[in-house]
Amino acid sequence: MQEQETMPLALKPPVWISHRGYKTDAVENTVGAFQAAVEIGFKCLETDLRMTKDRHLVLIHDESISRLTGDSRRVSELTRRELESFRMARGERFLFFEQFIEGFRNCRWTFDIKPESGEKTIRALAAWAQQNKFENQLCRQAKFLTWTAGHEKLLKSFFPNADCYARRIECWRAGISVIFGLPALGSIKPGRTYALPPNFANFPLFKKSIVDYFHQRNARTIAFLPDTDFLAHAAVRAGFDEILTNGTISG
């Protein structure tokens, strides 16, 4: 591991991240989906954080539980006990933050802090980490995505060493700056991780020259959801540092 840390960015093998778990035979963000991802080789799991009415952290992407259960209520309107009473398509239960940490403690984690109740979610996360003396370990094993500068600032006030992904607007600016050769527009920051989709306005972004552009500025890149094996292989060849995928690990 120490040897890998000293390798130049462009020479490191990519970190493969399972997006909400492997969902072929399980509902997203559930124990079954994450366990399936681990079984096929993923060592990093991505998930979403929201907060219930009674301040419990639950792993769910949508603001409401409609898509997963048919109930139209929002997560913020429901208590933990109420959420625990629901069953999803294959009988799965909602997964809560501390259950995820306990069940997948040997993995690395990527947490997407949803913006609708971002401040409350961050404060609840900080309170849990402090209560469980988990601040340092959380920063060692996790990376975070926030959707506003204010939420990132708040997160950093509790976790100064937290590694945060570049937000969407930063990634858009960086991508446009690469395509049109306008480095001042991108303001690419050293140490920051920028997400790139396969294409922007029909311009392919999974190219070595583009990834090299970020590496030359000591920034990192994550390939955002390549949806075919061809694109996954293209991301590997381009030299992405991380690959976030709904599929399997590709060579």
C-alpha positions in Angstrom: 0.0 0.0 0.0 2.8 2.4 0.8 4.4 1.7 -2.5 1.2 2.5 -4.3 0.8 5.8 -2.5 4.2 7.0 -3.8 3.4 6.1 -7.5 2.6 9.0 -9.9 -1.1 9.6 -10.3 -1.1 8.4 -13.9 0.5 5.0 -13.0 -1.9 4.0 -10.2 -4.5 1.4 -10.9 -8.0 2.8 -10.7 -10.2 2.5 -7.6 -13.4 0.8 -8.7 -16.4 2.1 -6.8 -19.8 0.4 -6.8 -22.6 2.9 -7.3 -25.3 2.1 -4.7 -24.1 -1.5 -4.8 -24.4 -4.2 -7.4 -28.1 -4.1 -8.3 -28.6 -7.1 -10.6 -30.4 -9.2 -8.0 -30.9 -6.7 -5.2 -32.4 -3.2 -4.7 -29.9 -0.3 -4.6 -28.5 0.9 -1.2 -29.4 -2.3 0.6 -27.3 -5.0 2.3 -27.9 -7.4 -0.6 -26.6 -4.9 -3.2 -23.5 -4.0 -1.2 -22.8 -7.6 -0.3 -23.1 -8.6 -4.0 -20.6 -5.8 -4.9 -18.1 -7.0 -2.4 -18.4 -10.6 -3.6 -17.5 -9.6 -7.2 -14.4 -7.7 -6.0 -15.4 -4.1 -5.1 -13.5 -2.6 -2.2 -15.2 0.8 -2.3 -18.9 1.4 -2.0 -20.8 4.5 -2.9 -24.1 5.4 -1.2 -26.4 8.3 -0.4 -27.1 9.9 3.0 -30.4 11.4 4.1 -31.9 12.0 7.5 -35.2 10.8 9.0 -37.7 12.8 10.9 -36.1 11.6 14.2 -32.6 12.3 13.1 -31.3 8.9 12.0 -29.1 8.6 8.9 -30.5 6.3 6.2 -29.1 5.2 2.9 -31.4 6.3 0.1 -31.0 8.3 -3.1 -34.4 9.8 -3.6 -36.1 12.5 -1.5 -39.2 10.3 -1.2 -39.6 6.5 -0.9 -42.1 6.3 -3.7 -39.8 4.6 -6.3 -38.8 1.9 -3.8 -42.0 1.3 -1.9 -44.9 3.0 -3.6 -45.4 5.3 -0.6 -45.2 9.0 -1.6 -43.9 10.4 1.6 -40.5 12.0 1.9 -37.7 10.5 4.0 -37.7 13.6 6.2 -41.4 13.0 7.1 -40.8 9.5 8.4 -39.3 8.1 11.6 -36.7 5.3 11.6 -39.4 2.9 13.0 -41.7 3.8 10.2 -39.0 3.2 7.6 -38.1 -0.1 9.2 -41.6 -1.3 8.6 -41.3 -1.1 4.8 -40.2 -3.9 2.5 -38.9 -3.3 -1.0 -39.2 -5.4 -4.2 -37.4 -8.5 -2.9 -38.2 -8.0 0.7 -35.2 -5.7 1.4 -35.2 -3.3 4.3 -33.9 0.2 4.4 -30.3 0.4 5.5 -29.1 2.8 8.2 -25.7 4.4 8.4 -24.4 2.6 11.5 -25.5 -0.7 10.0 -23.7 0.0 6.8 -20.5 1.0 8.7 -20.6 -2.2 10.8 -21.5 -4.5 7.9 -18.9 -3.1 5.5 -16.2 -1.8 7.8 -13.4 -3.3 5.7 -14.4 -1.3 2.6 -13.8 2.3 1.6 -16.9 4.5 1.3 -18.1 7.3 -0.8 -20.9 9.3 0.8 -23.2 11.5 -1.3 -24.8 14.0 1.1 -28.1 14.9 -0.5 -28.7 18.7 -0.5 -32.4 18.9 0.7 -31.4 18.4 4.3 -27.7 18.6 3.9 -27.0 20.7 7.0 -29.0 18.5 9.3 -27.4 15.4 7.7 -23.9 16.7 8.3 -24.6 17.7 11.8 -26.1 14.2 12.6 -23.1 12.6 10.9 -20.7 14.7 13.1 -22.6 13.9 16.2 -22.5 10.2 15.5 -18.8 10.2 14.7 -18.0 12.1 17.9 -20.1 9.9 20.0 -18.5 6.8 18.6 -14.9 8.3 18.4 -15.0 7.7 14.7 -13.9 11.0 13.2 -10.4 10.0 12.2 -11.4 6.6 10.8 -14.3 8.2 8.8 -11.8 10.6 7.2 -9.4 7.7 6.4 -11.9 5.4 4.8 -14.4 7.8 3.2 -14.7 10.5 0.6 -17.6 12.9 0.5 -19.8 14.6 -2.1 -21.7 17.8 -1.1 -23.8 19.8 -3.4 -23.2 23.4 -2.1 -20.1 25.3 -1.0 -21.8 25.9 2.3 -22.4 22.2 3.0 -18.8 21.4 2.2 -17.6 24.2 4.5 -19.8 22.9 7.3 -18.5 19.3 6.7 -14.9 20.5 6.9 -15.6 22.4 10.1 -16.4 19.0 11.8 -14.0 16.9 9.7 -11.0 19.1 8.7 -9.3 16.2 6.9 -12.3 15.1 4.9 -11.6 14.4 1.3 -14.4 16.0 -0.8 -15.1 15.6 -4.5 -15.4 18.6 -6.7 -19.0 19.7 -6.9 -21.0 19.6 -10.1 -20.4 23.2 -11.2 -16.6 22.8 -10.6 -16.6 19.7 -12.8 -18.6 21.5 -15.6 -16.1 24.4 -15.6 -13.1 22.1 -15.5 -14.5 19.9 -18.4 -15.3 23.0 -20.5 -11.8 24.4 -19.8 -10.2 21.2 -21.1 -12.3 21.0 -24.2 -11.9 24.6 -25.3 -8.4 25.1 -23.9 -9.3 27.8 -21.4 -7.4 26.8 -18.2 -8.4 30.0 -16.3 -12.1 29.0 -16.6 -11.6 25.6 -15.0 -9.6 26.7 -11.9 -8.5 23.1 -11.4 -7.3 22.7 -7.9 -4.5 20.3 -6.8 -5.7 17.3 -4.8 -9.3 17.8 -5.9 -11.2 14.9 -7.6 -13.2 15.9 -10.7 -16.0 13.7 -12.2 -16.1 13.3 -16.0 -19.0 11.6 -17.9 -18.2 9.6 -21.0 -19.2 12.6 -23.3 -20.0 16.3 -23.3 -22.0 17.5 -26.2 -20.8 14.5 -28.3 -17.2 15.2 -27.3 -15.6 12.1 -25.8 -14.1 12.7 -22.3 -12.7 9.2 -21.6 -9.4 10.1 -23.2 -5.9 9.9 -21.9 -5.1 13.4 -23.0 -7.9 14.8 -21.0 -7.1 12.8 -17.8 -3.4 13.8 -18.3 -4.6 17.5 -18.3 -5.9 17.0 -14.7 -2.9 15.0 -13.6 -0.5 17.7 -14.8 -2.3 20.0 -12.4 -2.0 17.4 -9.6 -5.7 16.9 -9.6 -7.5 13.5 -9.7 -10.3 12.2 -11.9 -13.3 9.9 -11.5 -15.1 8.3 -14.5 -18.8 8.9 -13.9 -20.9 5.9 -14.7 -19.5 4.3 -17.8 -22.6 2.2 -18.9 -20.9 -0.3 -21.2 -17.9 -2.5 -21.1 -16.4 -0.5 -23.9 -16.6 2.7 -21.9 -15.3 1.0 -18.8 -12.3 -0.2 -20.7 -11.9 3.3 -22.2 -11.8 4.7 -18.7 -9.1 2.3 -17.6 -7.0 3.1 -20.7 -7.4 6.8 -20.1 -5.9 6.5 -16.7 -8.8 7.6 -14.5 -8.0 7.5 -10.8 -11.4 6.2 -9.8 -14.3 4.6 -11.8 -17.8 4.8 -10.4 -20.0 2.1 -12.0 -23.3 0.3 -11.9 -21.6 -2.7 -13.5 -18.7 -5.0 -12.7 -15.0 -4.4 -12.5 -13.4 -4.5 -16.0 -9.7 -5.2 -16.7 
